[in-house]
Amino acid sequence: MDEPKTTSGMAPARRQQFEDDIAKIRVRTGTSASETRFVTLGAALMVTGSVVALVAAIVSKTMSDSRDLLTMVIVGVFGLTLVVSGAVVFLRYSLGRFLRFWLLRLIYEQQDAADDTQA
């Protein structure tokens, strides 16, 4: 079975051609300011949600009234919602750049394989 090629394993001329083709079609492979902000926002939401849920759990142990306990359950669920939302935002923007580059490289390698079979 063939091992997948990496750009570091390519011949220098081939790698330079790949990088030139990427520059020609102007694909965003670098980090943009908005992606960095969203990754940071996602991480902050996860941490904030965890803290909110933990505080709600600790505070609820001292309460005896069921209405107060239900309020803390609602706050805890809100904290967990923040954690899930933050994880989604974090994963979307942290993996977005990688998947864009990966797809471009896959297309390029398929095009190269098609060119090799035609030659």
C-alpha positions in Angstrom: 0.0 0.0 0.0 1.3 3.5 -0.8 2.2 5.8 2.0 0.6 9.3 1.8 3.1 11.9 0.6 3.9 14.9 2.7 5.1 18.3 1.3 8.4 17.8 3.1 8.8 14.5 1.2 8.3 16.1 -2.2 11.2 17.0 -4.4 12.2 20.6 -3.9 11.1 21.7 -7.4 7.7 19.9 -7.0 7.2 21.5 -3.6 8.0 24.9 -4.9 5.5 24.4 -7.7 2.8 23.4 -5.2 3.5 26.5 -3.1 3.4 28.7 -6.2 0.1 27.2 -7.3 -1.4 27.9 -3.8 -0.2 31.5 -4.0 -1.7 31.8 -7.5 -5.2 30.8 -6.5 -5.0 32.9 -3.3 -6.3 30.3 -0.9 -6.3 31.4 2.8 -3.8 29.0 4.4 -2.5 31.5 6.9 -4.2 32.5 10.1 -6.6 35.4 9.9 -7.4 37.7 12.8 -11.1 36.6 12.9 -10.1 32.9 13.1 -7.8 33.6 16.0 -10.5 35.6 17.8 -13.0 32.8 17.3 -10.6 30.1 18.6 -10.0 32.3 21.6 -13.7 32.9 22.1 -14.4 29.2 21.9 -11.8 28.4 24.5 -13.0 31.2 26.8 -16.6 29.9 26.5 -15.5 26.4 27.5 -13.6 27.7 30.5 -16.4 30.1 31.6 -19.1 27.4 31.2 -17.0 24.9 33.3 -16.6 27.5 36.0 -20.3 28.4 36.0 -21.3 24.7 36.2 -18.8 24.0 39.0 -19.9 27.0 41.0 -23.6 26.0 40.6 -22.8 22.5 41.8 -20.9 23.7 44.9 -23.5 26.4 45.8 -26.4 23.9 45.4 -25.0 21.6 48.1 -25.7 24.3 50.7 -29.3 24.8 49.7 -32.3 23.0 51.2 -35.2 24.6 49.4 -36.1 22.8 46.2 -36.8 26.0 44.3 -33.3 27.2 45.0 -31.9 23.8 43.9 -33.9 24.0 40.6 -32.4 27.5 40.0 -28.9 26.1 40.5 -29.8 23.2 38.1 -30.8 25.8 35.5 -27.6 27.7 36.0 -25.6 24.4 35.8 -27.3 23.5 32.5 -26.5 27.0 31.2 -22.9 26.5 32.1 -22.8 23.1 30.2 -24.5 24.8 27.3 -21.7 27.4 27.2 -19.1 24.5 27.3 -20.7 22.8 24.3 -21.1 26.0 22.3 -17.5 26.9 23.0 -16.3 23.5 22.0 -18.2 23.8 18.7 -16.8 27.3 17.9 -13.3 26.2 19.0 -13.3 23.0 16.8 -14.9 24.7 13.8 -12.3 27.5 13.6 -9.2 25.5 14.8 -9.9 22.7 12.2 -11.1 25.0 9.4 -7.7 26.2 8.2 -6.2 22.7 8.4 -9.1 21.1 6.4 -8.9 23.9 3.8 -5.2 23.2 3.2 -5.7 19.4 3.3 -8.5 19.6 0.7 -6.3 21.8 -1.6 -3.4 19.4 -1.3 -5.7 16.4 -2.0 -7.0 18.0 -5.1 -3.5 18.9 -6.2 -2.2 15.3 -5.7 -5.2 13.9 -7.6 -4.5 16.3 -10.4 -0.8 15.3 -10.3 -1.7 11.6 -10.5 -4.0 12.3 -13.4 -1.2 14.2 -15.2 1.2 11.3 -14.5 -1.1 8.7 -16.0 -1.7 10.8 -19.1 2.1 11.3 -19.7 
